[in-house]
Amino acid sequence: MFDQNTWNQVGQLHAENLDRGFLATLGPKFLALLYRAIDETRHAVLFVERNEQGDVIGFVAGAAQLGPIYRRMFRFWPRLLVALLPIISSPTHMWRVCEIFLYGLRGQSLQNMPDFELLSIAIAPRARGTGVAENLYENLVAYCRANNVTKFKITVGKDLMAAHRFYIRMGAEGVGEVEVHRGEKSVVYVHDVNGRP
């Protein structure tokens, strides 16, 4: 497991580099709690890549189920409440938070989807094109192989073309579309862990 400084850096990296997703609007404090919960939850994993100075320049997170992660987050409820204070007064923001929680608890509408999911991957701009993303993705694949996970899914906003190209290049195959937030389509990919050397 990592320490608070690492979770803070991962949360900041997410907020700055996955800023087209709704989670980024919840801020680095919320995201640090989320990644701490992922790191501390069984059947979930967080890999980070650091530079020579020890700063986090990339991460990937995955989990078999989101329910245990949410329950872990609620153990830190005072900090969670403080992190969510800026958005509690906004019904629209609160509804989108609920959509994420409901999506995680009920799963996707597509049939026969793997339980394990790549939740997020982010790379600092200065580290892009250096193989960090590929290394992190392959770490997740290796984790799945070691834990008898044969396939994992990835949900990607439909308009995130660079992400689509990356996942296809890494061996994932598109299998359909879902709506995490009403009116916003996402593409679901499945990566067969045994389908690549």
C-alpha positions, 0 to 999 in steps of 0.5 A, spaced: 500 500 500 502 507 498 502 513 503 497 519 503 502 523 499 502 518 493 494 518 494 494 526 494 499 526 487 494 520 484 488 525 485 492 531 483 494 527 477 487 525 475 484 532 476 489 535 472 489 530 466 482 526 466 479 533 466 473 531 461 470 526 466 465 528 471 470 525 477 475 531 476 470 536 478 469 533 485 477 535 486 483 532 488 481 531 495 475 527 493 480 523 488 485 522 493 480 519 498 478 515 492 484 512 490 486 511 497 480 506 498 482 503 491 489 501 494 486 499 501 480 494 498 481 487 496 480 485 489 482 492 487 489 495 485 493 501 484 499 501 480 504 508 480 510 510 476 514 515 478 520 519 476 527 520 478 525 525 484 520 520 486 514 524 483 508 520 481 508 521 473 502 516 471 497 511 475 492 505 473 487 503 477 482 497 477 477 493 481 473 487 481 467 491 484 466 498 486 461 497 492 467 495 496 471 501 494 465 505 496 464 502 502 471 503 504 470 511 502 465 511 507 469 509 513 473 516 512 466 519 512 468 526 515 474 527 510 469 525 505 464 530 507 469 535 507 471 533 500 464 534 497 462 540 501 463 544 495 458 540 490 453 538 496 449 545 494 448 543 487 443 538 485 446 537 478 452 535 481 449 531 487 445 527 481 451 526 477 455 523 483 449 518 485 449 516 477 456 514 478 455 510 485 448 507 482 452 505 475 458 502 480 453 498 484 448 496 478 453 494 473 453 495 466 447 494 461 451 490 457 450 482 458 456 478 460 461 483 462 467 481 466 467 483 473 474 486 473 474 493 470 480 498 468 477 504 472 482 509 470 489 511 467 493 517 467 499 520 465 503 527 466 504 531 460 511 530 460 511 523 461 507 522 455 510 518 449 515 515 453 512 508 454 509 509 461 502 508 459 504 502 456 508 499 462 502 501 467 497 497 462 501 491 462 502 491 469 494 491 470 494 485 465 500 482 469 496 483 475 489 480 472 493 474 469 496 473 476 489 473 480 486 468 475 482 474 471 481 472 464 478 479 462 477 486 464 472 491 461 474 499 460 469 504 459 471 510 455 467 517 453 465 516 446 469 523 444 475 521 447 479 519 441 486 518 443 484 514 449 480 509 444 486 509 439 490 507 446 486 501 448 485 498 441 493 498 440 493 495 447 489 489 445 482 491 447 476 490 443 469 495 443 463 491 445 458 496 445 455 502 448 453 505 455 450 511 459 454 512 465 450 519 465 444 520 462 445 523 455 452 521 455 455 515 451 461 511 453 464 505 449 465 499 453 472 495 451 474 488 453 481 486 454 482 478 453 488 477 458 490 471 454 489 474 447 496 477 448 503 475 449 
